[in-house]
Amino acid sequence: MSEAPTETTTSVKSMDDIMALCKRRGFIYQASEIYGGINGFWDYGPLGAQLKKNLRDAWWTDVVMKGCNGQLGPNGKPVSIVPVDTSIIQNPKVWEASGHLAGFADPMRKCAGCGHFVRADHLWEILATASDWHSSLLQEYTPIIGDIDSDRLFKWAKTKGKKLAPNLALVKNPEVTMSWLATRVNGQPNVPVDVKELTQHIATEQLNETGLQDPCPRCGGPLGEPAPFKLMFETYAGLTHTEDNKAYLRPETAQGIFINFKNVVDTTRVAVPFGIAQTGKAFRNEVTPRNFTFRSREFEQMEIEFFCHPDDSKAWYTFWRDWRMQWWQELGLKGDNLILREHDADELAHYAKEGAGTADIEYMFPFTAPGYGELEGIADRTNFDLKQHAEHSKTKLDYFDNTRGELAKNGQPKGERYLPHVIEPSAGLDRGVLALLCEAYTPDPDRASGVYMKFHPRIAPIKAAVFPLVKKDGMPDIAAPLAAELRQRFGHLGTIDYDEKQSIGKRYARMDEAGCPFCFTIDSETLEDQTVTVRHRDTLDQERIALDKVGDFLAEKLDL
Ligand code: GAP
């Protein structure tokens, strides 16, 4: 997660409130909830499943079927993309070739005090956000200048600290720790001490005279050296659980595309430059799944591998980076909340080489604010993957391009054989849904619900609701057939809700929380002049339109 580049005007919403709404309205539930849940897994309820489908469909339609909505590529031609749907389990050699078996691991550190594991590269983030003892310590000691209030720290160590961080050096042996601190830190007057430095100082120093050690977020004890923790889920394909039958759940959908590159070239009429796209589940045994669905162990990706000539990779990288950013903005992620961030040289993935572009599209989630969390990565993967698979499978994966090469005597190009380079826009569907939920969440004390979900009509799970004002006077007899008619016309896009119970105010409030953009109400005027009330979610404006024009009105609003 990255820091905010500039000061932002966005007010931070409460993640607890958003999660409560998600549960209350049936967007997202904890997986296996009635059994106490399972860490890192989530279930989508009726509204969430449709919201997720709408986002996946928008991606599929705009990227794959409409070829970047008709925008021409840097070669001045339409962008050509074809879809695939590949297996979650592949031959394990795929993961050997891709580098996942050897390298797809997180660095983990084990606490010698309590046995807790912590991800080495997340340690300070976790300490800052989730460690009770750390926050309590900070309350006691707020370092402004290099001066340690030893009385306060002593008191904290012997009381609260003892309970919260039984293995922290300051707590185990306050005298030794404080005398150590006094010489090391107070010995250098007016040197500012930052929080991280202070924590490190007091962590475990009396146990280890030779150097500083990082503290365990749970108990303050000494953390061991980082060791790799493999992220791939293992399973067995076959009757016996032997090494021979060992298989893996895919950690990304991308490899299913690379290993089918030759199939697609041989069996369709695509020509480089072209892309192959796929949506589907990916699995990672994340060490610290957290922040709702942001880091889960089972999640869905929307990935494109775009194959091009090596000379054109820079131009296609820029094209995809900018187009993908524009796409998220058009779905409603706007303003300061969405940024495009080019990677620093030290962030490059194993497949990216220096000079090859890599950028993230990042969203300011309530739990990352004022920083940002990755929504999609756009990477120039060079020819790394095709090369690896060609070598490991001993299959020729190079491409013969008959539009290139020197001109022959007949004036036609002789052709050129090369291994295409790949630009990969790789988006997380669950993270996309989470960003849309956070963005849509709009507190409004003037409404009965106190909040409404301001979804773009295109992705709103409920497209419209039809209500008889009261359940009598023949109103349901008009409302129910109208809902049925709209369902036949718009059902492929989302839900058309029909509800005749409770007061109209309560029904509107429910639709506000569900993010339904339009409610059509049949009332006494309808009986007289065949008009209905349309209620607009965002403005709360009400207008009357003809009953027989409701379908056309909705079609226009949904931009059909
Ligand atoms: N093929 C490249 C690749 O998989 P990645 O950055 O590891 O790259 C791509 O993943 C996207 O998948 C991320 O930008 C993120 O949106 C999503 N993603 C990755 N790990 C995730 C997790 N544990 N939970 C939810 N989404 C995840």
Boltz pocket constraint, residues with backbone or C-beta under 6 A from the ligand:
constraints:
  - pocket:
      binder: B
      contacts: [[A, 251], [A, 252], [A, 253], [A, 254], [A, 284], [A, 286], [A, 293], [A, 294], [A, 295], [A, 296], [A, 297], [A, 298], [A, 299], [A, 300], [A, 301], [A, 303], [A, 374], [A, 375], [A, 376], [A, 377], [A, 424], [A, 426], [A, 427], [A, 428], [A, 429], [A, 430], [A, 431]]
      max_distance: 6.0
